Every structure is written in structure tokens, then in C-alpha cells.
Amino acid sequence: MAARTDLTEGPIGKNIVRLTLGMMIGMIGMVAFNLIDTFFVGQLGTKELAAMSFTFPVVMVMNSIALGLGLGTSAVISRTIGSGDHDQVKQLTTNSLILGFLFVAVMMTIGYLTISPVFRMLGATDEMLKLIEQYMNVWYFGLPFVVIPMMGNNAMRAAGNTFIPSMIMMNSVIINSVLDPFLIFGIGPFPRLELEGAAIATVVARLCSFALALTILRFKFDMLCLRIPKLDALLDSWRKVLFIGIPAMLNQFIPPISMGIVTRIVAGYGKEAVAGLGVGTRIEMFALGPLMALSTVMIVFTGQNLGAGRFDRIRSGLKFSNRTSIITGLVMFGILAVTGKPIALIFNDDHTVASVVVLYLAIVPVAYGAIGVSMTASSCFSALHKPYSAIFVNLIRMFVIFVPVAIAGSYFLGLPGLFTGIAVSIITGSIFADRWLKRTINVLERT
């Protein structure tokens, strides 16, 4: 198979690090995409930055659906690669992308029809809603160019190649960063479109990624079939992908739901607090890039070794991943504790906004290592074809720990209490997830 890497043999740590480094380029690119938008929109003013921050939970929901489908695709394809059936790999990849197109049609329709009620529920005022609509009306139009490349890139990663998908993402970042200032501020012959311009730049950049991903899947990886699939084969592929993809989607909904709850609580402190939260969470995405990359790699590593029956390698890989997550998280916490304020002022010069960013980055990052452990556990559950276990542990973290602690923290201690509650729930939930995963691996090996 073109560009394939066999992860069932060779040094475990070296394989994981190599794939993670390649994956990090794409993760950094994805986060840079959001940070660039945030930077340019922040120059428009606090209102526009707050409006864009309101869109973040909804954008996360849509991305979560795409990620869920991508996780299902990656888990199924990586296991099939581990078993050595390339014809089945091509069929699964092609049929998965067809499934993605169907999901996009439904998501776009629901999204357009629910812009006003959803954002009012999140606490947006009439003034904010007008700005939000400028952005989301365009963003929804480009949704196919977000979902399909994401699924295609996951198929490439399942083949053990993380570098090429990362290059596709970086291509999108470059195009977006070039178009943003021209379309937002109306430089040269371009009209000043402000938030709408940011959305148009995003859609054009994603369109380029869409075309590039499909081309590479077809001609470099040889993972697409050009013939019309038979109905029974199509439905069988969808069943396999959705068995993991649907619970993975539901699991991916939990973070944006959590963010929605946090946004709703923070909205009570004013638009400056919402803007500060938006900047803080985007900086956080950058800091979590290495951990997100590592957890994504563990889907592929675990899936291929499950197909080959190598549970010893799965355990060793998990141990290596958790240790790396904790060390990386502590390093990121130290960096952000020192650099929080100057970074915040880059995005917006309002000192009230900056103070919220600094507060967020002084408290929540203490749990970054635990976030890595939790993300790795969720990835491994999906790769082991136990996606409902991931939902179970994350629901426990959200409803049993996060919601009551966050609400109580905000009520008694304000924003510091809210952010402390977030950190506590993450650490506690990650311990539970790791123990449940190790128990699951032991049960699977015995059966």
C-alpha cells in the first residue's frame, strides 16, 4: 500500500513519537487557523470578538460530528490495515466519504434553521445576534469542505501517515491567513466584510483542502474506488463506521456542551468576560496541540495492533502516551502561567478582557496533563471498538463532577471558582477514564 506504515512491529516509543510529530504539524495548523481568525477579528473590537466567541461552542459541535465520523473511519480502517486486506480498505474509505456527504446535508439544514434560537439560548443579545449571523450564514455553506477533508485525513492517518494530512491542513492555514486581512478589513480591491469576510476566508481555505485531500487519497494512497459501490457493501461499511462513529460523535458533543455551559455562565459577567473566555480557549487549543496529536495517533496505533492481536504493544503504547501527556501538560502550564498576560494583549487591548484570559490560563492549564490522559483513553476506547465506554466515562465527568462543581464554584467564588471547577473535574475524570480503559484491555485480551 502506498505511504503505509506498519505499527505492529518496531520500537513503540519511536513509532508513536514519529507519528505524533507529524500529527502535531496539522494540530498546530488547525489551532493557528482559529488563532489567526481571532487575532484579526479582535482588531475590529470587543463586540466582534465576543460575537465570534459565541460561535465557538456551535462550531465545536459541528466539528465534533466530523471528528466522530473521522474517528469511526480511522478505527475501522486501521484495524483492517492491521489484518492486511487492502481491497476492503479502499471500499471502507470510499463508502465512509459518501456517508460524510449525507451527514453534511443534514447538518447544514439544521444549522441554517437554528441560528437564532441556538445563540439566544447561549445568551446572545440582539446586537450580538446580528454579528453572529454574518459569520454563521457563510460558515455553514462551507461545512462540506470541513467534514470531508477531516474524514479523508483520518483515513490517511489510519494508514500510518500523519505528515501528509498535516501538510494539507497547513495549506489551508496559509490560504486563510492571506485572505483574512484582505476580506475582513477591505484591503486593496476587496470590500470591507468584517466578520463575514473572516467566514469567507475560512470557506475558501477549506475548499482548497477538500480538493487536495481527495486527490492525494486517490493517487498517492490508492484508497478510493471509482466504481459505484454495491448497496450491500455500502450499507455494511456504513454500519461498521457508524458503530464507532455515532458514539464517538456523541462523545465529541460533550466538550462543546461543557463549553456551552461555561459560555452561558460567563455571559452573566458581561461581554468582556465572554471575549476573554474565547481568547483563552483558543490559546488553550494551541497549548493542547501536542496532546491532541498524541491521542489521535493512539487511535491508529491501537487499531493496527488490535487487528494483529498485539495487546502487549497496546499496553506499552498507553503507558508511554500517559507519561508523555503528563510531562507535556506540566510544561504547558508553566509556560502559560508566565506568558498569559502578554499573549492576551496580542489579541485584544481591553484590560478587562485580558484579565479574564490571564485568570483562565493561571488555573485551567494545571489540568492539561490530565486532559491528555483523558483524550488518549477516549481514542483507545474507539480503536478497541468500545466507543460506548468512552461516552460513559465522559458523561460521569460532565454530569457527576463538572456541572455541579462549575456552578457551585461560580456561585461562591465567581470566575476563579468556575475555572477551578473545570480543572478539578478534568483531573478526576481522567483518573476514572484511565482505570476503566485498562480494565477493558484486560477483558478483551481474555476473550
Secondary structure as a PSIPRED ss2 file (coil, helix, strand):
# PSIPRED VFORMAT (PSIPRED V4.0)

   1 M C   1.000  0.000  0.000
   2 A C   1.000  0.000  0.000
   3 A C   1.000  0.000  0.000
   4 R C   1.000  0.000  0.000
   5 T C   1.000  0.000  0.000
   6 D C   1.000  0.000  0.000
   7 L C   1.000  0.000  0.000
   8 T C   1.000  0.000  0.000
   9 E C   1.000  0.000  0.000
  10 G C   1.000  0.000  0.000
  11 P C   1.000  0.000  0.000
  12 I H   0.000  1.000  0.000
  13 G H   0.000  1.000  0.000
  14 K H   0.000  1.000  0.000
  15 N H   0.000  1.000  0.000
  16 I H   0.000  1.000  0.000
  17 V H   0.000  1.000  0.000
  18 R H   0.000  1.000  0.000
  19 L H   0.000  1.000  0.000
  20 T H   0.000  1.000  0.000
  21 L H   0.000  1.000  0.000
  22 G H   0.000  1.000  0.000
  23 M H   0.000  1.000  0.000
  24 M H   0.000  1.000  0.000
  25 I H   0.000  1.000  0.000
  26 G H   0.000  1.000  0.000
  27 M H   0.000  1.000  0.000
  28 I H   0.000  1.000  0.000
  29 G H   0.000  1.000  0.000
  30 M H   0.000  1.000  0.000
  31 V H   0.000  1.000  0.000
  32 A H   0.000  1.000  0.000
  33 F H   0.000  1.000  0.000
  34 N H   0.000  1.000  0.000
  35 L H   0.000  1.000  0.000
  36 I H   0.000  1.000  0.000
  37 D H   0.000  1.000  0.000
  38 T H   0.000  1.000  0.000
  39 F H   0.000  1.000  0.000
  40 F H   0.000  1.000  0.000
  41 V H   0.000  1.000  0.000
  42 G H   0.000  1.000  0.000
  43 Q C   1.000  0.000  0.000
  44 L C   1.000  0.000  0.000
  45 G C   1.000  0.000  0.000
  46 T H   0.000  1.000  0.000
  47 K H   0.000  1.000  0.000
  48 E H   0.000  1.000  0.000
  49 L H   0.000  1.000  0.000
  50 A H   0.000  1.000  0.000
  51 A H   0.000  1.000  0.000
  52 M H   0.000  1.000  0.000
  53 S H   0.000  1.000  0.000
  54 F H   0.000  1.000  0.000
  55 T H   0.000  1.000  0.000
  56 F H   0.000  1.000  0.000
  57 P H   0.000  1.000  0.000
  58 V H   0.000  1.000  0.000
  59 V H   0.000  1.000  0.000
  60 M H   0.000  1.000  0.000
  61 V H   0.000  1.000  0.000
  62 M H   0.000  1.000  0.000
  63 N H   0.000  1.000  0.000
  64 S H   0.000  1.000  0.000
  65 I H   0.000  1.000  0.000
  66 A H   0.000  1.000  0.000
  67 L H   0.000  1.000  0.000
  68 G H   0.000  1.000  0.000
  69 L H   0.000  1.000  0.000
  70 G H   0.000  1.000  0.000
  71 L H   0.000  1.000  0.000
  72 G H   0.000  1.000  0.000
  73 T H   0.000  1.000  0.000
  74 S H   0.000  1.000  0.000
  75 A H   0.000  1.000  0.000
  76 V H   0.000  1.000  0.000
  77 I H   0.000  1.000  0.000
  78 S H   0.000  1.000  0.000
  79 R H   0.000  1.000  0.000
  80 T H   0.000  1.000  0.000
  81 I H   0.000  1.000  0.000
  82 G H   0.000  1.000  0.000
  83 S H   0.000  1.000  0.000
  84 G C   1.000  0.000  0.000
  85 D C   1.000  0.000  0.000
  86 H H   0.000  1.000  0.000
  87 D H   0.000  1.000  0.000
  88 Q H   0.000  1.000  0.000
  89 V H   0.000  1.000  0.000
  90 K H   0.000  1.000  0.000
  91 Q H   0.000  1.000  0.000
  92 L H   0.000  1.000  0.000
  93 T H   0.000  1.000  0.000
  94 T H   0.000  1.000  0.000
  95 N H   0.000  1.000  0.000
  96 S H   0.000  1.000  0.000
  97 L H   0.000  1.000  0.000
  98 I H   0.000  1.000  0.000
  99 L H   0.000  1.000  0.000
 100 G H   0.000  1.000  0.000
 101 F H   0.000  1.000  0.000
 102 L H   0.000  1.000  0.000
 103 F H   0.000  1.000  0.000
 104 V H   0.000  1.000  0.000
 105 A H   0.000  1.000  0.000
 106 V H   0.000  1.000  0.000
 107 M H   0.000  1.000  0.000
 108 M H   0.000  1.000  0.000
 109 T H   0.000  1.000  0.000
 110 I H   0.000  1.000  0.000
 111 G H   0.000  1.000  0.000
 112 Y H   0.000  1.000  0.000
 113 L H   0.000  1.000  0.000
 114 T C   1.000  0.000  0.000
 115 I H   0.000  1.000  0.000
 116 S H   0.000  1.000  0.000
 117 P H   0.000  1.000  0.000
 118 V H   0.000  1.000  0.000
 119 F H   0.000  1.000  0.000
 120 R H   0.000  1.000  0.000
 121 M H   0.000  1.000  0.000
 122 L C   1.000  0.000  0.000
 123 G C   1.000  0.000  0.000
 124 A C   1.000  0.000  0.000
 125 T C   1.000  0.000  0.000
 126 D H   0.000  1.000  0.000
 127 E H   0.000  1.000  0.000
 128 M H   0.000  1.000  0.000
 129 L H   0.000  1.000  0.000
 130 K H   0.000  1.000  0.000
 131 L H   0.000  1.000  0.000
 132 I H   0.000  1.000  0.000
 133 E H   0.000  1.000  0.000
 134 Q H   0.000  1.000  0.000
 135 Y H   0.000  1.000  0.000
 136 M H   0.000  1.000  0.000
 137 N H   0.000  1.000  0.000
 138 V H   0.000  1.000  0.000
 139 W H   0.000  1.000  0.000
 140 Y H   0.000  1.000  0.000
 141 F H   0.000  1.000  0.000
 142 G C   1.000  0.000  0.000
 143 L C   1.000  0.000  0.000
 144 P H   0.000  1.000  0.000
 145 F H   0.000  1.000  0.000
 146 V H   0.000  1.000  0.000
 147 V H   0.000  1.000  0.000
 148 I H   0.000  1.000  0.000
 149 P H   0.000  1.000  0.000
 150 M H   0.000  1.000  0.000
 151 M H   0.000  1.000  0.000
 152 G H   0.000  1.000  0.000
 153 N H   0.000  1.000  0.000
 154 N H   0.000  1.000  0.000
 155 A H   0.000  1.000  0.000
 156 M H   0.000  1.000  0.000
 157 R H   0.000  1.000  0.000
 158 A H   0.000  1.000  0.000
 159 A C   1.000  0.000  0.000
 160 G C   1.000  0.000  0.000
 161 N C   1.000  0.000  0.000
 162 T C   1.000  0.000  0.000
 163 F H   0.000  1.000  0.000
 164 I H   0.000  1.000  0.000
 165 P H   0.000  1.000  0.000
 166 S H   0.000  1.000  0.000
 167 M H   0.000  1.000  0.000
 168 I H   0.000  1.000  0.000
 169 M H   0.000  1.000  0.000
 170 M H   0.000  1.000  0.000
 171 N H   0.000  1.000  0.000
 172 S H   0.000  1.000  0.000
 173 V H   0.000  1.000  0.000
 174 I H   0.000  1.000  0.000
 175 I H   0.000  1.000  0.000
 176 N H   0.000  1.000  0.000
 177 S H   0.000  1.000  0.000
 178 V H   0.000  1.000  0.000
 179 L H   0.000  1.000  0.000
 180 D H   0.000  1.000  0.000
 181 P H   0.000  1.000  0.000
 182 F H   0.000  1.000  0.000
 183 L H   0.000  1.000  0.000
 184 I H   0.000  1.000  0.000
 185 F H   0.000  1.000  0.000
 186 G C   1.000  0.000  0.000
 187 I C   1.000  0.000  0.000
 188 G C   1.000  0.000  0.000
 189 P C   1.000  0.000  0.000
 190 F C   1.000  0.000  0.000
 191 P C   1.000  0.000  0.000
 192 R C   1.000  0.000  0.000
 193 L C   1.000  0.000  0.000
 194 E C   1.000  0.000  0.000
 195 L H   0.000  1.000  0.000
 196 E H   0.000  1.000  0.000
 197 G H   0.000  1.000  0.000
 198 A H   0.000  1.000  0.000
 199 A H   0.000  1.000  0.000
 200 I H   0.000  1.000  0.000
 201 A H   0.000  1.000  0.000
 202 T H   0.000  1.000  0.000
 203 V H   0.000  1.000  0.000
 204 V H   0.000  1.000  0.000
 205 A H   0.000  1.000  0.000
 206 R H   0.000  1.000  0.000
 207 L H   0.000  1.000  0.000
 208 C H   0.000  1.000  0.000
 209 S H   0.000  1.000  0.000
 210 F H   0.000  1.000  0.000
 211 A H   0.000  1.000  0.000
 212 L H   0.000  1.000  0.000
 213 A H   0.000  1.000  0.000
 214 L H   0.000  1.000  0.000
 215 T H   0.000  1.000  0.000
 216 I H   0.000  1.000  0.000
 217 L H   0.000  1.000  0.000
 218 R H   0.000  1.000  0.000
 219 F H   0.000  1.000  0.000
 220 K C   1.000  0.000  0.000
 221 F C   1.000  0.000  0.000
 222 D C   1.000  0.000  0.000
 223 M C   1.000  0.000  0.000
 224 L C   1.000  0.000  0.000
 225 C C   1.000  0.000  0.000
 226 L C   1.000  0.000  0.000
 227 R C   1.000  0.000  0.000
 228 I C   1.000  0.000  0.000
 229 P C   1.000  0.000  0.000
 230 K C   1.000  0.000  0.000
 231 L H   0.000  1.000  0.000
 232 D H   0.000  1.000  0.000
 233 A H   0.000  1.000  0.000
 234 L H   0.000  1.000  0.000
 235 L H   0.000  1.000  0.000
 236 D H   0.000  1.000  0.000
 237 S H   0.000  1.000  0.000
 238 W H   0.000  1.000  0.000
 239 R H   0.000  1.000  0.000
 240 K H   0.000  1.000  0.000
 241 V H   0.000  1.000  0.000
 242 L H   0.000  1.000  0.000
 243 F H   0.000  1.000  0.000
 244 I H   0.000  1.000  0.000
 245 G H   0.000  1.000  0.000
 246 I H   0.000  1.000  0.000
 247 P H   0.000  1.000  0.000
 248 A H   0.000  1.000  0.000
 249 M H   0.000  1.000  0.000
 250 L H   0.000  1.000  0.000
 251 N H   0.000  1.000  0.000
 252 Q H   0.000  1.000  0.000
 253 F H   0.000  1.000  0.000
 254 I H   0.000  1.000  0.000
 255 P H   0.000  1.000  0.000
 256 P H   0.000  1.000  0.000
 257 I H   0.000  1.000  0.000
 258 S H   0.000  1.000  0.000
 259 M H   0.000  1.000  0.000
 260 G H   0.000  1.000  0.000
 261 I H   0.000  1.000  0.000
 262 V H   0.000  1.000  0.000
 263 T H   0.000  1.000  0.000
 264 R H   0.000  1.000  0.000
 265 I H   0.000  1.000  0.000
 266 V H   0.000  1.000  0.000
 267 A H   0.000  1.000  0.000
 268 G C   1.000  0.000  0.000
 269 Y C   1.000  0.000  0.000
 270 G C   1.000  0.000  0.000
 271 K H   0.000  1.000  0.000
 272 E H   0.000  1.000  0.000
 273 A H   0.000  1.000  0.000
 274 V H   0.000  1.000  0.000
 275 A H   0.000  1.000  0.000
 276 G H   0.000  1.000  0.000
 277 L H   0.000  1.000  0.000
 278 G H   0.000  1.000  0.000
 279 V H   0.000  1.000  0.000
 280 G H   0.000  1.000  0.000
 281 T H   0.000  1.000  0.000
 282 R H   0.000  1.000  0.000
 283 I H   0.000  1.000  0.000
 284 E H   0.000  1.000  0.000
 285 M H   0.000  1.000  0.000
 286 F H   0.000  1.000  0.000
 287 A H   0.000  1.000  0.000
 288 L C   1.000  0.000  0.000
 289 G H   0.000  1.000  0.000
 290 P H   0.000  1.000  0.000
 291 L H   0.000  1.000  0.000
 292 M H   0.000  1.000  0.000
 293 A H   0.000  1.000  0.000
 294 L H   0.000  1.000  0.000
 295 S H   0.000  1.000  0.000
 296 T H   0.000  1.000  0.000
 297 V H   0.000  1.000  0.000
 298 M H   0.000  1.000  0.000
 299 I H   0.000  1.000  0.000
 300 V H   0.000  1.000  0.000
 301 F H   0.000  1.000  0.000
 302 T H   0.000  1.000  0.000
 303 G H   0.000  1.000  0.000
 304 Q H   0.000  1.000  0.000
 305 N H   0.000  1.000  0.000
 306 L H   0.000  1.000  0.000
 307 G H   0.000  1.000  0.000
 308 A C   1.000  0.000  0.000
 309 G C   1.000  0.000  0.000
 310 R C   1.000  0.000  0.000
 311 F H   0.000  1.000  0.000
 312 D H   0.000  1.000  0.000
 313 R H   0.000  1.000  0.000
 314 I H   0.000  1.000  0.000
 315 R H   0.000  1.000  0.000
 316 S H   0.000  1.000  0.000
 317 G H   0.000  1.000  0.000
 318 L H   0.000  1.000  0.000
 319 K H   0.000  1.000  0.000
 320 F H   0.000  1.000  0.000
 321 S H   0.000  1.000  0.000
 322 N H   0.000  1.000  0.000
 323 R H   0.000  1.000  0.000
 324 T H   0.000  1.000  0.000
 325 S H   0.000  1.000  0.000
 326 I H   0.000  1.000  0.000
 327 I H   0.000  1.000  0.000
 328 T H   0.000  1.000  0.000
 329 G H   0.000  1.000  0.000
 330 L H   0.000  1.000  0.000
 331 V H   0.000  1.000  0.000
 332 M H   0.000  1.000  0.000
 333 F H   0.000  1.000  0.000
 334 G H   0.000  1.000  0.000
 335 I H   0.000  1.000  0.000
 336 L H   0.000  1.000  0.000
 337 A H   0.000  1.000  0.000
 338 V H   0.000  1.000  0.000
 339 T H   0.000  1.000  0.000
 340 G H   0.000  1.000  0.000
 341 K H   0.000  1.000  0.000
 342 P H   0.000  1.000  0.000
 343 I H   0.000  1.000  0.000
 344 A H   0.000  1.000  0.000
 345 L H   0.000  1.000  0.000
 346 I H   0.000  1.000  0.000
 347 F H   0.000  1.000  0.000
 348 N C   1.000  0.000  0.000
 349 D C   1.000  0.000  0.000
 350 D C   1.000  0.000  0.000
 351 H H   0.000  1.000  0.000
 352 T H   0.000  1.000  0.000
 353 V H   0.000  1.000  0.000
 354 A H   0.000  1.000  0.000
 355 S H   0.000  1.000  0.000
 356 V H   0.000  1.000  0.000
 357 V H   0.000  1.000  0.000
 358 V H   0.000  1.000  0.000
 359 L H   0.000  1.000  0.000
 360 Y H   0.000  1.000  0.000
 361 L H   0.000  1.000  0.000
 362 A H   0.000  1.000  0.000
 363 I H   0.000  1.000  0.000
 364 V H   0.000  1.000  0.000
 365 P H   0.000  1.000  0.000
 366 V H   0.000  1.000  0.000
 367 A H   0.000  1.000  0.000
 368 Y H   0.000  1.000  0.000
 369 G H   0.000  1.000  0.000
 370 A H   0.000  1.000  0.000
 371 I H   0.000  1.000  0.000
 372 G H   0.000  1.000  0.000
 373 V H   0.000  1.000  0.000
 374 S H   0.000  1.000  0.000
 375 M H   0.000  1.000  0.000
 376 T H   0.000  1.000  0.000
 377 A H   0.000  1.000  0.000
 378 S H   0.000  1.000  0.000
 379 S H   0.000  1.000  0.000
 380 C H   0.000  1.000  0.000
 381 F H   0.000  1.000  0.000
 382 S H   0.000  1.000  0.000
 383 A H   0.000  1.000  0.000
 384 L C   1.000  0.000  0.000
 385 H C   1.000  0.000  0.000
 386 K C   1.000  0.000  0.000
 387 P H   0.000  1.000  0.000
 388 Y H   0.000  1.000  0.000
 389 S H   0.000  1.000  0.000
 390 A H   0.000  1.000  0.000
 391 I H   0.000  1.000  0.000
 392 F H   0.000  1.000  0.000
 393 V H   0.000  1.000  0.000
 394 N H   0.000  1.000  0.000
 395 L H   0.000  1.000  0.000
 396 I H   0.000  1.000  0.000
 397 R H   0.000  1.000  0.000
 398 M H   0.000  1.000  0.000
 399 F H   0.000  1.000  0.000
 400 V H   0.000  1.000  0.000
 401 I H   0.000  1.000  0.000
 402 F H   0.000  1.000  0.000
 403 V H   0.000  1.000  0.000
 404 P H   0.000  1.000  0.000
 405 V H   0.000  1.000  0.000
 406 A H   0.000  1.000  0.000
 407 I H   0.000  1.000  0.000
 408 A H   0.000  1.000  0.000
 409 G H   0.000  1.000  0.000
 410 S H   0.000  1.000  0.000
 411 Y H   0.000  1.000  0.000
 412 F H   0.000  1.000  0.000
 413 L H   0.000  1.000  0.000
 414 G H   0.000  1.000  0.000
 415 L H   0.000  1.000  0.000
 416 P H   0.000  1.000  0.000
 417 G H   0.000  1.000  0.000
 418 L H   0.000  1.000  0.000
 419 F H   0.000  1.000  0.000
 420 T H   0.000  1.000  0.000
 421 G H   0.000  1.000  0.000
 422 I H   0.000  1.000  0.000
 423 A H   0.000  1.000  0.000
 424 V H   0.000  1.000  0.000
 425 S H   0.000  1.000  0.000
 426 I H   0.000  1.000  0.000
 427 I H   0.000  1.000  0.000
 428 T H   0.000  1.000  0.000
 429 G H   0.000  1.000  0.000
 430 S H   0.000  1.000  0.000
 431 I H   0.000  1.000  0.000
 432 F H   0.000  1.000  0.000
 433 A H   0.000  1.000  0.000
 434 D H   0.000  1.000  0.000
 435 R H   0.000  1.000  0.000
 436 W H   0.000  1.000  0.000
 437 L H   0.000  1.000  0.000
 438 K H   0.000  1.000  0.000
 439 R H   0.000  1.000  0.000
 440 T H   0.000  1.000  0.000
 441 I H   0.000  1.000  0.000
 442 N H   0.000  1.000  0.000
 443 V H   0.000  1.000  0.000
 444 L H   0.000  1.000  0.000
 445 E H   0.000  1.000  0.000
 446 R H   0.000  1.000  0.000
 447 T C   1.000  0.000  0.000
